[in-house]
Amino acid sequence: KCYFCQLVFKNQIQHHSKPVPSIYINWTAAQLSNMTSTAKLSALGFCGADDSVNPRLLALIGQNYPLVEFGVLFRPDKEGQPRYATKNWVSNLSNILSKNSNTKVRLAAHLCGSYVNDFLSYGANDSAKETIDLFLKQLHDWGFRRVQVNATAVNGVFTENLA
């Protein structure tokens, strides 16, 4: 039996016979038991999917573990660097996921850098409004159903204008 499913999912989903890779289990059984006895897990996020990840493997994980949500970081000046996928990779992932419409894989777009600056200046700047509108539409077309705004200086955001 899959010990991970017994503890974390608390019979909310049918038990499966697939073993969970040991890299995902860093807690002792007692720690997991304590965590799950007081909280119900509704999602488990993995952030930083990039071009180094095979999109087909990501799709398989998402299909077998429906509570997993994959976060993709979007920051134009870092696109293609580790943790920041290229748009070509995201488009490829989207095509792979759309071919199997039976299973919905959770995707979250994590906006960073100029995307956040454009988002936060939405009403004050027509150029920013058009840019972010087009990008948000593209995210939706790719299958992203959640957007996270990472409005911090370390993520390349002009935080001096935030109050």
ABEGO torsion letter per residue (X at the ends): XBAAAAAAAGGABBBBABBBBAAABABBAAAAAAAAAABBBABBBBBGBBAABBAAAAAAAAAABAABBBBBBBBAAABGBBGBBBAAAAAAAAAAAAABAABBBBBBBBBBEAAAAAAAAAAABAAAAAAAAAAAAAAAAAGBABBBBBBBAAAGBBAAABX
